[in-house]
Amino acid sequence: MRFVTQLPYATKEEEHVAIPMSDGVELSARIWRPTSSDSEPVPAVLEYIPYRKRDLSAVRDSIHHPYIAGHGYACVRVDIRGTGESEGVLRDEYLEQEQRDAEEVLAWLAEQPWCDGSTGMMGISWGAFAALQVAARQPPSLRGIVIASFTDDRHADDMHYMGGALLSDNLAEAGTMFAYGTCPPDPAIVGDRWRAMWHERMEHTRPWVLEWLRHQRRDDYWRHASVCEDYGAVRCPVLASSGWADGYSNAVTRLLGNLDVPRKGLIGPWSHKFPHLGEPGPAIGYLQEVVRWWDHWLKGVDNGVMDGPMLRTWMQESVPPSTSYEERPGRWVGEPTWPSPHIQEVTHPLAPHHIGRPLESYENGESGAKDESAAVGERVGADQSRDAEPAPVTVQSPLSVGQFAGKWASYNAPPDLPYDQREEDGGSLVFDSDPLTERLEILGSPTVELDLTVSEPVGMVAARLSDVSPDGSATRVSYGILNLTRLGGTDTPEPVEPGRRYRAKVQLNGVGQAFPSGHRIRLSLSTSYWPMAWPPPKPALLSVYAHTSTLTLPVRPTDEPDEMPVSPFGEPEGAPPIASTQLSPREERWEVKRDLVGYNAELEIVKDRGQVRIEDIGLDVGLRAEERYRSVAEDFTSVSGESAWTMRFRRDEWDVRVETRTRLTSHESEFFVDATLDGYEGDKRVFSRTWNERVPRDLL
């Protein structure tokens, strides 16, 4: 990244500004703005998140907020109620109170003498969620948003319930916020009130996983702040981005297809990171794109920002399987609209262990077959009577399938992408295509439609699409998960009738991927995907009638020049980061362990930032997070997940830390949550609380 020190506007920084809320609570803001804004007001851009502007996000914030401010904007970074130096308690994500606070902050900004009355919102992850959700409330000053790594559907396309199945990231994210929401404010800002504010947070916090588990189906809890419930509520321009390695890539194309406002989409090869910090690379000059967006929509500059493709995306080339990549080879491609007129949905029939040629090839007479059943019948074998239904193919996956799945949302630290899928395919039902005779590119969401039966009332299917090279290695390209009790909808689950035939559609995550000539496409189906997803109460035998099942791929033609080529992006750039010193080493681990005596299996994940000193405030900050997911043999009730965090803050005689631990277990009818929260001043424990609660399983 190129760090820029000469910008169009000289700026100044206000480290702590208290913004009053209507109920008397004050939120803490950090503001960067042009020095000239005292006499020449500018638009204000808000980032609104709970990740502690003074310390834990300070280095990151210092790269992009001063940069944007230096282009003529007041950049305002606000800690959400109950975090950092903001008063109150953070009780859950995306609550009505949080959104009302954001509206009040925007109104306050618009009234400041250094603001011209126009505002925008930007952010990644929580900050992007907040911007999109607030945009749907149509605050009068909001003229546009810039969002990265977000969702419009809190239930089905967040870290909670993918396809109605419980994700382990539900526990991991709850553990993250259990720690972040119970950290103290800095006494250098709030003075002697810090201890009372800290204890208020600890006293009134509960493990969020408890609330999330009480809403296992789509209900009003999840509908609140899910913009997909009413896309028409968003009335301001939207610049949306994400990465193919992120868990949030699907929402970009959904917004492009459903919003009726000026909008642009950008999807790179990245994990859960801003595009100018993108990993895997290539990172791009994203902040330049953001400034152009704000210049047009907040200042009225006619700069052509809406010219060119509606969607710019990275078409990934084939790579060997790896848990981490520095760069993903590929190229930028553009689509004029979304859905794109260039993408053709191509359906392939399945046969036992085989992906057939597209149905259209049979319809065009290439094989002489006249319908799908005839085409598949030929795949089954020449001696197979077309009148006799082929037997189903079956699978009952071991709990080991999923140990190499990686994270639902990759952060690329520690390495957390899926490894060689041959490790998973031994416990899966596998369908391979013939070797491709020419290059194939897909762009969009593949779908699998299965004609199936299952042996238990509660079951799941995980579908994985892989690129298989001539040497046999298999790189996962996309995947999807479906809880079979949610076939009628995630809001109205029903037990599956064992032995009854069902048609199940599994939508895989969107992707842009090229398959070279000579490679095979593989579809793998499993009945467990642990620890990515919590397994059903009992192992289930899945029977798939392949001859009436299909795989549909969103094919992008390779024999046509791009109608809307993508102009090159600039080099990543930003403002120089504030000074920080690494006082103790970082530690990152991702280890799979198997004990073949006791048949214990464990995935251990460690992310330790070490101790870091933020030089300008003389504060030492430490963060260590550990996750452990365990199982025993094929006992589906033996699985457990644990999230443990330690957060430490130290300056001179002030030395405090928070330790949290959340453990989730289950049996066939209930989940069990055991959690602890401990606060320390030095070596003295000054607060401790324990939770031991149970939540009924709701066909999960």
N, C-alpha and C positions, 0 to 999 in steps of 0.2 A: 504494500500500500504506500502511496505517495502522500506524505504529510505536508499540508499547505499552510504556510505562515502568512502569505500576502493575499488578503481577501478584499473584495470591493468595499466593505464597510469596516471601520474600526468598531470594536465591540467592548462592552463591559459586562461583568457578571455580578449578580446579586445572589449570594450563597443561600440565604434563607429569607423567604418572604412568606408571611402568614396570610392565608386566604380564608376569610371568615365564611362559615356555612350558616344557614338560617336557623339551625338548632343550637348555635353557639360553639360548635366544634371548629377548630382551626386546622386547615391542611397546610402542609409545608411545601413550598415551591422553591426551585432553583431557576433563575432566569438569566439567560444570555440575550442581549439585544444591542443593536447599534447605538453608539453614543449619540448619534444624531437624532435618535427617536425621541429624545426629550423635546425637540422642537418640530421634528418631522415624523409623525406617527407611522407605524408599520403594521402589517398583519401579524397576528400571534399564532404560533403553532404549538399545540399541547401534546405532550406524551404523559400518559396517566397510568402508572403501574405500581405494584407493591414491593418492588425489589430494591429499595433503600438507595436513594440518589446520593447520599453523603458518603457511602462506603462501597456496598457490594456492586452497584452498577456505575460507580463514579468514573472508572477508567473508560468504559464503553461510552457513557454519556459524553465524555469530554472529546470524543472523536467526531461525533456527528452534530451535536447541538451547537457548539461554537462555529462549526463550518456553515451550517444553514443560517445562523444569525449573521455571519459575515457576508451573507448574500442579501441582507436586508430584511430580516425577520426577527421577531421576539420569540425565542424558543423557551418554552416553559416546561420544566420537568417536575411533576407533582407526585408525591407519595400518596397512595390511596389511604383513606381513613384507617387508622390502626397500624400503619407501617412507617418505618423510618422515624421522622420527627413529627409526623401528622398525629393528631390526637384521636382518641377513640379506639375501637376494637374491630379487627377484620374477622368477620364471623363466617364468611363463605365467599365463593366467587360469584361475580356478576349479579349481585343483589340489586333490588330496586333502589336501596339507599346509595349504593355505589354510583348508579347512573344519575340519580338526582344530584349527587355531589358534583359529578362531571358537568352537568348542565349549569350548575351554579358557578363552577370555576370558569366555564366559557363566558358566562354573562359578566363575571368580574373582569376577565381579561378584556372583553370588548369595551368596557367602560374606562379602562386605564388611559391616562393622557398620552402614553407612548404607543397605544394601539389605535389603528385606524378604524376599528369596529369589525374587521373581518378576522375570522379564525379558521384554523384547520386542525385536524388531529392526525397523529401518526404513531406507529409503533409496531412491534413484533410480538407475537404470542399474546399475552394478556393485554398489552397495549393496543394490539390490532383488534382483538375482541372488543375492547372498550370503545375504540373509535367506531367500529361498525355498528355496535349496539346503540351508541349514542346518536350516530347519524340517523338511525331509524326513528329516533324521538324528535328529529327535526328542530334542534335548537336554532334560533333565528340567525345567529352570527356565523354558523358553521357553513363554510363554502366548499369544503372538499376534505377527503381523507386519503391517507397513504398507509396501506396495511400490508403486513408480511406475516406468513405462517399463522393462520387463523382458521376458524370455521364459522359457518352460518347455521350449523346444526349441532347443538351442544350434546345431544344424546347419542346420535348414530355416527357422527364423524368427529368425535373428540376422543380424549384418552379414556373415556368411560365405558361405552357399550357398543363396540363395533359389531354390526350385524346382530345386535341384541345379545352378544356374548360379553362377559365381563373381562376387560383388559387388565393386565397386571399394572399397567401405567396408572390405572385408577388409584391403586394403593401408593405407587411411587410419587405421584403428584400430590396426593393428600399428605404424604410424609414431608414433601418439600414445603408445603404451605404451613404445616404444623410447626415447622422450625422458623420459617420466615415471619409468620404472624405473631410469634412470641418473643422476638428479639427486642431489646430495650432501645429507646431513643438515645441520642448522644447528649450527655449533660453539657457539652460545650455549646449546644444550641438551646436546649430546653431548661438548663439550669438544674436546680435541686428537685424539680418535678419529675426527673427521669425515673426515679425508683417507683413512685406512685403510678406513673404511666405504664411502666413495665409490668408491675403486679396486676394492674387492671387488665392488661392483655392476657396474662397467664391465667388469671382467675376466670375470665369469661370465654376462653377458647375451648373448643371441643375438637377432637379429631374429625376432620371433614369427611373422612371415609365413611363414618357412621351415617351421615346424611345422604351421601351418594349411594350407599347400599340400600337405603330405605326407598329408593326410587329406581328399581331395577327395570321398570318398563317406561316407555315414553309417556310422560304425564305433564301436568301444568308446570311442575318444577323445572323440567327441561325445556318446555315450550317457551317459558319466559326467557327473553333475550336471545332466542334462536331466530335469526333474521329470516330463515327460510319459511317461517310461518307467514310472512308478509313482505315479500321483496319490494312491493310498491311503496313501503314506508320509507325507503332510502331515496332521498331526493337530491343528493349532492354528488358531484363527480368522485369516482373511486379509482385509485391506482392500487392494484392488488398483486402480490407476489408470493411465491413459495418455492420449494425445491422438491425434486423427485425423491430425494432421500428423507424428506420430512414426512411426518404423519399427516400434515395439513395440506397436501398438494391438491386435493379434490375440490376444495372450496373456490379456488380461483376460477376454474371453468364454470362452476355452478353460478357464480356471480355474473360472469360474462354472458351466460345464457339466459339469466332471469331478471337482471336489473334493467331498468329502462331509463338510465342516466348515462352521461358520458363516462366511459370506463375503458380501462386498459389492463391487460394481464401480462404477467412475466413469471415464467417458471424455469429455473435453472437446475443444475445437477445437485443443488445444495442440500445440506441437512438443516437443522432448526436454527438458522442464522440469517442475519441481514445479508442481502446480496453483495454488499461491498466487503463483507467479512466472510464470504461464502466458502464453505468446505463441504464436500470436495469442490475443487476449483473447476473451471475458472471463475474467480470473483470478478465483479464488474464495477464500473463507475456508477454505482447506484445513487449516491448522494447527488451527483450531477443530474440524474433523472428526476430525483425528488425536487431539486431546486427548480428545474424547468416546469414541473407540475405546479408547484406553488406560484411561480412567476405568472403562469397563464391563468390559474383559477383564483388566486388571491390578489393579483395585481393587474390582471387584464392584459398581460403582454401577449401579443400575437406571435408566438414562437414556433408554431407547427407541432406542438406536443401531441395533438390528436391525429396527426398524419401517420401513415404507415399502418402496419397490422394491428388488429385489436389484441391479438395474442402473440407474444414472442416467447419461444420456448426452446430449450436445449434438446436436440435429438441426440440421444446417447448412443455411442458406438458400443459394440460388444467388448466386454472386459472379463478377464478371469475372476473367479470368486475371491473376495477379500473382505475382511471386516473393516477396512479403511482404505480410502483412496485420497491421494493428494490432489489429483486431477482426474476428471472423467473426460476422455476424448469424445468429441462430437462436434456439432455445428448448430448455430442458431437458425431456426426456421420461423416463418411468420404465417399466421392465418388471418384472413380479412375479417372474419366474424367467428362467433362460436355459438352453436355448433358450426363447424366448418363445412362448406360445400365440397371440400376436397377429401374429406374422410369418408370412407366406405365401410359399412359394417359387414364384415365377411364371416359367414357362419360355417364352421367345420363340424361334420358329424363325428361322433366318437364311435369307436369299436373297442372290444377288449384290448386294452393296453396300447391303443393306437388312435392318433388324430388323423382323420381322413382329409382328403382334398376338399376345398370349399364346395358347398352344395351347388353354387352357381355353375361349377365346372360340369357337374352331372346334368344340370338343367340345360346347359348348352350342348349336351349330347356327346361330351368327350368320352364318356364310358358307355354310352348307349342306354343308361338308366334313365327312368322317367320321374322318379320321386325319391324322397329321402330314404325310405325304407329299402328300396331296391339298391340304392348306392351303398348303404350300410351293409345290406345283405351280402353284397359282393365282397366287402371287407371281411365279413365273418368267415367266409369260405365257400368255395364252389359247391361243396357237397351239402351245404346248409339249406334246408328248405325255407323259402321265403314265408311260408305259411306257419312255420314253427318258430315261436319266439325264442331268441337266444337266451341262455341262462345269464343271470346277472353276475357281475364281478363284485367281489366283496373285500372289505377291509375293516379291521378293528385295531386301531393304532395303539402302540405302547405310549406311555407318558414321555418317553425320551424324544418323541417327535416334537420339535420346537426348541430344543436346547441350542440350536444354531440359527435361530430366527432373527437375532438382533433385537433392537429396541423398536417399539411402535413409532416413536419419533426420534430419529437419530440426532445426536448432538456431536457426533464425530469425536467425542472425548469422554471416556475411553473409546477405542475402536468398537463400534456397536452396530455395524451393518451385518446382514446375513452372510454366513460362510457357505462353503460348497454344499449344495443341496443334496448331494449323494448321501450325506450323513443323515438326512431326513427321509429320503425316498425309500429306504429299506422298510419303513413302517407305514408306507403310503400306497395308495392305488395310483399307478403311473400310466400316463398315456403319452406316447411320443409320436411326433410327426415323422414322415420320411425326411431325409436330408434335403434341405432347401436347394433348389436348382438356381435360384436367383435371390438377390438381396430383398429383404422384407422390412418395412418400417411401419410401426404402429404409433398412434398418437390418440390418447383417450383412455377410456375405462373398458378393459376386456370384461366379458361376462360369461359365466358358465351356467347352463341350464341342465339340471339333473333330474332324471326320472329315477326315483329311489324309494327304498324302504329302510326303516331303522328298527332295531330290536328293543329299544327302550323308549319310555315316554319323553325323556329329555335327551337330546343329542345335538351334536354340532358337526359342521363340516368346515374344514379349512382348505381353500383352493389356492395353489401356488402355480405361477407361470414362470418357467425358467428358460434360459438360453443355454443349450447344451452344445458344447464345442466338440470337434471331432475326437479329442482326447478323452471325452466322457465327463469332464468337469461341468458342473451345472451352476450358473449364476442366477439367483432369483431376480426376476424382473418386476413382478407385482404379486399381490396376494389379496385374498378377501376371506372373511370369516362370517358364518351364518349360524345362529342359534336356531335349530329347526322348529322350536316351539313358537318362533316369531314369523312363521310363514304367512300368517294372516295379517301381520303388522306388529311393530314393536310395542304398540300401545295395548294390544289385545292378545297376549300369548295364550296358547292352548297346548295341552299335552299332545304329543304325537301318538297316534295309534300304532303300536308295533305291528309290522307286517303289512300295513296299508300302503298303497302306492301314492306318492306325492310328487309334484313337480316343484323343484326348488331352484330359484335363481340367485346365484352368488355374484355380486358385483365386485370386481377387483379394483384396487386403487388405480387411478389414472397414471399414465406413464408415456414418455416419448422414448422409443427404443428401436434400434436397428438390429436385425438378425442377419448375419452374413450368409452368403451362399455356402453350403456344406454343413451348416449348423442345423440342429433340430430344435423344435419348440416342444417343451414338455409341460404337461398339466399334471399336477400331483394333488391328490385328495387324501385328507387324513381326518380322523375323528377326534383327534386332540391336537393342541398346538401350545403345549405348556413349555415355558411360563408366559408366553405372549398373551394367552387367554386362559382364564380359569376353566378347568375341565368340567364336564358334566358330573352329576353325582355318581354315575356308574359307567363302566366301559360299555360301548354300544357297537354292534355290528352294523355296518352300513353296506347295503346292497345297491349297486348302481346298474340300471339297465342301459348299457352303453349305446345300444342301437337307437334309442330314443332320447339321447342326451347330446348336447352340443357345446362347443366353444365358439364364441363370437369375438373376433378381433377388430379393432378400429384401424383399418389399414390406410396409410397415407401413401399415395402413388410415388414411386421412385423414378418413373420415366417421364415426368413433367418438370420443367423448371419452376422454381418458386414464383408464384404470382406476385407476392409481396416480400421481396428479400429484406432481411433485417440489417439496418445500418449498424456498423460496428459500435460497440460500447466503448466508453472511455476507460482509462486505467482507474482502478479503485483509488480514491483519495478521501482524505478527511483532515480534520485539525489534529495537531500533535496531541497525543494523550498526556494526561497529567502524570507526574512522576510517581512511580511506585517501586518498591524494592522487595524482591522475594527473599524472605528471611529463613524459610525452611523449604525443603524440596516438595514438589507436587508428587502425588501418587495416583496412578490410574491402573485399574485391573479389571479384567473380564475373564473369569475362570470357570470352566465347566469341570466338575469333579464327579467321579463315579466310584463307588465302593462295591466291589463284586463279592464281598463277603456278606455284608448286611443289606446289599441292594439299595443303598442310599445314593441319591443323586442330588447335586446341588449346583446352582449357578450363583456365583458371587460377583458382585459389581462394586468397585470402590472408585470414588471420585473425591480426591482430596486436593484442595487448592494450596495446601501448605499455609504458612503464615506470611501475609503480605502487608507491608507498611505503606500506607497512603501518606506520602511525604508532606503534602501541604497542610495536613491536619494532624500529623504525628500519631496516627491511629493504626494499630496492628489488628488485622482481621484474619480469622481462620475459619475455614469451612471444610467439613468432612462429611460425606454422605456414603452410606453403605446400603446395598440391597442384597437380600439372600432369598432364593427360591428353592424349596426342597421338595422331594417326593421320595417314596419308598416303593420299589418294585412297580407293580401295576395297581396299587391301591389308590384309587382316585380320591379317597377321603383323607389321604396322608399328605396332600399338598399343603404347603404353607408359604407365605410371603412375608418378608420383614423389611421395613425401611427404618434406618437409624441415622440421625443427624446430630452433629455437634457444631455449634456456631459460637465463636469466641471474639470478644472485642476488648482491646487493652490499650490504655494510654496512661503512663505514669502509674499512679496508685489505683486507677480505675481498671478493674479486671473482672469481666463478667462473661458468663457463657450459658448457653441453653443446650440441653440434651433432650432429644425426643426419640421415642421408639414406638413403632406401630407394627403389630403382628396380626396377620389375617390367616385364619384356618377355617375349616368347614367339615361338616359331615353331610349326609345325604339331604337333610332338610333345613340346615341352618348354617349361617356364617358366624364366626366368633372373632371379635375384635378385642385385642389386649393392647393397651397403649399406656405410655408413661411420659410425663413432662417434668423435667427438673431444671430449676434455675439456680445458678451459683454466683456468689460474689467471692472471688478468690477461690479458696478451697472449701468454703462454707456453703452448704446447700441452704438456700433461703426460700425455696418453693418446691413442692412436690405434689403431683397428682397422678392417680392411676384410674384407668377405665377398663372394665371387663364387661363387655356387652355382647348380646347375640341378636342377629337379624335373620328372619326367615328367608329361605331361598324361594324365589318366585320363578319357578320353571327355568332355573339357571344352573 
